[in-house]
Amino acid sequence: MLTRIPDSWAWMAPDLLRRLLPFAVVVAVVEVGWRPAWLGFSGGQVGAQLAFAAVAAPVLFVAAALVQRWLARRRGALVVPGAPSDALFQAAFYAVNGPIEEAFFRGLVQGGLGLAFGAPVGFVAGTASYVLYHRLGWPWADTLATALAGIPLGLAFWLLPGPPSLIGVSIAHIAVTCGFLGPGPYLLRRLRLL
């Protein structure tokens, strides 16, 4: 099914209000009221963050597009932007979505529980909640595919040197989402790989 910008906006507008705004408010309250280092609102070691993003973003984009291709063939359907303008419009939405989800699941859940109960517990809780959260709107196969992003992003948030930072994982999150939805399927269609 091909979409246009109005089709994309029809699901984006409610998603902004029902999902992203509450996540952003919760994270903002914690950041403004407490300013915890574990939340990841620091640059960390910027070089390490950007190096991770430079490697992870293209790899995760391609991997996500290929997983989406496999899932689309399995389910027999895929929503694809019908024009470059809609693919860019969706990419802009994912550029907002990615950092907000990372701040909530990686910073708040993984960082907070990691501080309270140890980094491994934070990683498992942040990754599991990130993956299972997607079940609210997606079928199981698509939900489980989010683990392909959640696991490496959770490990990066935990293991990259320096203080926790959302920079690298947010950039990679945007790329993986763009590979799985919107621009990735658009590119697959243009390359006649669907």
Secondary structure, 3 states (H helix, E strand, C coil): CEECHHHHHHHHHHHHHHHHHHHHHHHHHHHHHHCCHHHCCCCCCHHHHHHHHHHHHHHHHHHHHHHHHHHHHHHCCCCEECCHHHHHHHHHHHHHHHHHHHHHHHHHHHHHHHHHHCHHHHHHHHHHHHHHHHHHCCCHHHHHHCHHHHHHHHHHHHHCCCCCCCHHHHHHHHHHHHHHCCHHHHHHHHCCCC
